[in-house]
Amino acid sequence: MLNPGNRPGQIRTVRLFYFMAGMGVSAWAIIVPFTKIRFALDDGTLGLILLAPGIGGILVMPLAGLLIKRFGSKPVLLGAGLVFGITLPLLSIAPSPAAFTILLFIYGIAFGGIDIGMNAQAVVVEGRAGRLLMSSFHALFSIGSLGVALVTSFLLHLGLSTALTSALSGAGIFLILCQFRHLVPPSDDLPSDGPALALPNRATLVLGLCCLACFLTEGAVTDWSTILLRFSRHAYAASAPFGYAGFAVAMAAARLTGDALAARIGKQRLMQAGCLLAGCGMLLATAAPYLWLDVAGFALVGLGAGNVAPLVFSAAARVPGMAPTASTPAVVSLGYAGFLLGPVIIGGIADVVNLSFALGLVAALLFATSLAGRAVAA
């Protein structure tokens, strides 16, 4: 009898949805500096606007867990993906900062649903396949980010508008959504024993804080690397996204090899080494005065941080005493808070001191997170 986790097309389709999520995040990262210029926003104001998707994402996380418990992750992922694909192009043509903020709130809700839904799918497929797959799933997220960053940079260099490039990204999202029928059906979904909502226990809290640090790092690079290179290093508009592209390339490379590396050296050592390397890379990116060194620094951040989130997500589904439909959203919620609220804090610090100093604080957080490597060892 065929293992449900190995049905033809399921692994491939889950990878496609990770690729889709990466596309959307990268397209958003490229919209940010153009939005800053279009509305003449300072770093502090932009940071406050970036609070909107954080609020939307955090609010939807517990609801997503309840919906997955009742209906399964497949419909949740499809519904969130449709909203995601519609909202993304609208962000580039929002007529005012207020409209832009409202769209960001909706964008955050959609991405939060996608994040919970695709990770629930990944946990099921990995568990039933009987082998580590989570890093390879997340590799497709990075490859999607990389592809959009490189293609969009090229198209912008040719003179296309951000509205047109974001519309192309939205079209790509809808094409991938057409493959939803191959996802894990509700009958094979996460086990739903136990309450869908529960207070986090110690293990969940530690994993959540590790996830927060990792996602805060990703959010910092996503939202601020292009701005750092564009306005602090005075890179050309078409060259400024190279920092994020270097981060995405290195993260994809780390995740493509992460499952094999975790099996060889152990999950704890992989997480500890990754956090230390990412911290050193962030220090290089914020201290070096040359564009190529900054790009190299962001690449080291991606190489080091790439496997932290996959390790944490796999561990989240195995937390003793909590159903995966409760523990996974709890851990991802904290991580999502870091991804979307962290850049807001960075913007506020940058407005008071400078952006390099604010990003340097992320390096300190990564060094501290390396001490919690045992959390993913089980």
N, C-alpha and C positions, 0 to 999 in steps of 0.2 A: 504493500500500500504506500502511495506517494506521501512523503512527509509534507504537511500543509505549508511549512515554511519554505519548501523548495519547489512549489508549484511553478510551472514555466511562467516567466514574466514578472513574478512578484518582486524578486530581488532587483531586477532591472528597473521596474517601475518605481520602487522606493528610491532608488538612486536618482531617477529622473526628477522626482519631487524635491530631493535635496538640491539638485542642480537648479531647479526653478526658484527655490528660496534664495540661493546664492545670486542668481540673476537679479532678483528684485532688490536685494540689499545693495549690490554693486551699483545698480542704476540709481538708487537713492543717494549713494555716496557721491556720485558725480553731479547730481542735481544740487547738492548742498552749497558749494561755493558760488554757483550761478545764482542761486536764490539769495545768498548773502549780498551779492552785488546788485541784483535786480531791486531789492527792497532797501538797500543801503543799511544793512544790519551790522551792529557791532557784535563782538564775540559774546558779550553778556546777554544781549537780547536774543541772539541766535540760540544760545544755550537754553534760555527760558522757553523758546518755541519748541525746542527738541524735547521738552518735558511732555508734550502732548502724546506722542506715540508711546512713551513709557507708561503713562497713566492708562491709556487704552489697552496696552498689552497686559499689564498687571491685573487690571480689572477682569479681563477675559479668561485668564488662566484657570481659576477655580471653576468657572462656568464650563470651560472646555473639558475639564476632568469629569464633570457631571454628565455632559453630553456624550462623551466617549463611553462612560459606564452604561448609559441608557441606549445609545444608538450605534456606538462603535466609532472608531477613528476615521473610517473611510468617508462617511458623509460630512464629518466635521472638517476634514482636510479639503474636500471638494468645495464646500461652501466658503471657507476662508480663502481658498485659492481664487475663486471667482471675484470676491471683493478686492483681493490683492491686485489682480490683473487690471481691474477697472480703475482703482485708485491711483496706481503708480503714474500713469501718463498725466492724470489731472494735476498732480503735484507740480509739474513743470510749467503749468499755465494758470495756476491759481492767481486770481486778480488782485489779491490783497494779502497782507500778513495774517489777517483774521481767517480768511478762507483757507489759506495755506495751513494754519494751525488746526482747523477742523479736519481737513483732509489727512493731516498727520495723525490725528487721533484715530481716525478710521483705519489708516494704514497700520497703526500699532495693534489695533484689534485683530485685523486680518493676519498680520505676521505672527501674533501670539497664537492664534488658532492653528496656523500652519506648523509652527514650531512644536506644539503639543501633539498635533495629529501625526506628523511625519516621524517624530521620535517614538510615539506609541507603535506605529507600524514597524519601525526599525527594530525595536525591542522584541516584537513577536517573531519577525523573520530571522533575526540573529539567534534567538533562543531555540527555534525549531530547526535551524540549519545545523546546530551543534558545533559552531565555530565562530571565531571573532569576525564580525563584519562591520561594527559600528564606525571604526576609523575610515573604512572605505566608503561608507555612506556619507560621512562628513567631508570626505575628499571631493565628492561631487558637488557639495555646497561651495567649496573653495574653487573648484574648476569653473562652476557657473559664475562666480564672482570675477574670476580672472578673465574669462571669455568676454564678459560684458565690459569690463574695464578696458581691455585692449581694443576691442572692436569700437567701443564708444569713443575712445581717445582718437582712433584713426578717423572715424566719421566726423568728429568735431574738427579735426585738423583739415578735413576736406571742406569744411564750412557748413555742415548740417547743424540744425538747431538742437538744443537739449529737448525741446518738445517732441521733435521727430524721433530722436534716438530713444527717448523714454517710451514713446508709442511702439517702437519696434520691440522693446523689451516686454511691453505688455502683450504684444501679439505672440511672442515666444512663450509667455506664461500660459496663454489660452491653448496653444498647441499641445503643451505638456499635460494640461488638465484633461485633454481628450483621452488620455491613457488611464484615467482613474478606474476604469472597470477592472484593471489588472491588480488593483490593490488588495490587501488582505481583507476579506469580507468580515462583517461583524461577528459571524459565527466562529471565526478563528481568532478573534481579537484578544486583547489583554484580559487575563483573568480578573473578574470583578468582585471576588470575595472581599468582604470587609467594607467599611464606609468609603464613599467616594471623597468625602471631606474629612480630614483628621488633622489634629495638631501635630506639627513635625516633631519627631523624636530626635535624640541627639545625633544619630547617624545621618538622618535626613538633613538636619541643620548644617552639619559639617560639610556634607556634599553640596548643599545649596550655596554655602559661602565660597567653596572652591569654584563652583560654577559661576557665581557672581564675579569673582576675580577674573576668571577666564573671559567671560562675556563682556565685562567692563573693558578689558584690553581690546577685544575685537571691536567693540563699539567706539573706543577711543581712536583706533586706527581708521575705522570706517568713516567716522564723521569729521575727524580732525587732521588726518595725515595730508589730505589734499590741500586743506587750508594752510597747514604749516608750510608746505612746499611752495604754495602759490603766493602767500603773503609775507612769510618770514624768510624764505630762501629766494623769493622773487623768480620762481620758475615760470615758464610760459604756461598758458592755460592748457595747452595740449600735452604738456610734460608733467604737470602737477599730479595727475592720477597715477604716475609711475610708482609712487611710494605705496599706494594701496595695491597696485598690480604686483609689486615685488612681494608684499605681504601675502597676497592670495596665491602666488606661484609657490612660495615656500611652504605655506600651510597645506596646499594640495599635495606637494611632494611628501611632506611629513605624514599626512593621513593615508596616502597610498601605501606607505611602508609601515604604518603604525600597528596594524594587527599582527604582522609577523614579528615586529620588534617587541611588542608587549609579550608575545608568547616566548620570546627568547630571553629577555632580560628581566621580565616581570613588570606588572602594571605600576607598582610603587616607584621603582627606579625610573621608569619612563616619565612619569608625572613629575618627579622631583627634578630630573635633569632638564625637562622641558621648561619648567617654570624659571629655573636659573638662567637658561639660555635666552628665553624671551625677555627677562629683565635686563640682561646685558645688551640685548639688541635695542630695547627701548632707550636705554641710556645713550647708546651710540646715535640713534636717530635724532634725539633731542639736543645733543651736544655738538655734533659734527657740523661745520659751516658749509660743507659742500654737498651738492645735490646727490651725487653718486654714493656718498657715504650714508646719507640719510636713507636712500632707497635700500642700501645694504642693511642698515639697522632695522628697518621695517621688515625686511626679508627674514632676519634672524628672529624677530618677534613671531612671525608666522611659523617658522620652523620649530620654535620651541613650544609655542602655545597650541599648535595644531592638534595634538592628541589629548589635551587635557579634557576638553568637553566630551569627546567620545568615551573616554574612560569613566568620567563622572556619570554620564547617562546610563551606561551599562550597569554601573554600581547602583544607581538609583532604583532600577527595577528589581534589585535583590535585597532591598532594605528589610531586615527582619521586623515582623509585627505590623507591616503596612501593605495594603494592596497596591500593586503597580499603578492603578488608576488614581491613587492618592499620592503615592510617593514621587512618581515621575513629574506630575504637574507642580508639586511643592518645590522640588529641586529646580526645575526649569523656570519656575516663577522667579526665584531668587536670581538665577542667571540672567533672565530677561530684564530684571530690574537693573542689573549691572550694565547690560548692553545698552539700554535706552535711557536710564537715569544717570549713569556714569558720565556720559558726554556732557550732560547738563552741568554737572559739578565741575567738570574740566573747563567748560566755557566760563563759569563764574570765577574760577581761580585765574584763568587766562586773562580775564578782564581786569583783575586786581593786580596780578603780577605779570606773567606772560605765558604764552602757550607752551613753550619749551619746558618751563618749570612745572606746569600742570601735568604734562605728559610724563615728566620725570617721576612724579609721584606714583604713576602706574607701575613703574619699575620696582619701587619699594614694595608695592602690594604683591607683585609676582614673587619676589624673594620670600615674602612672608608665607605665601601660599605653598611654596615648596616644602614647608615643614609639615603639611597635612597630607603627604603622599600616602600614608597608610589607609586613608579613607577609601581608596579605590582598589586596595589589594585583594579584597575578598572575591 
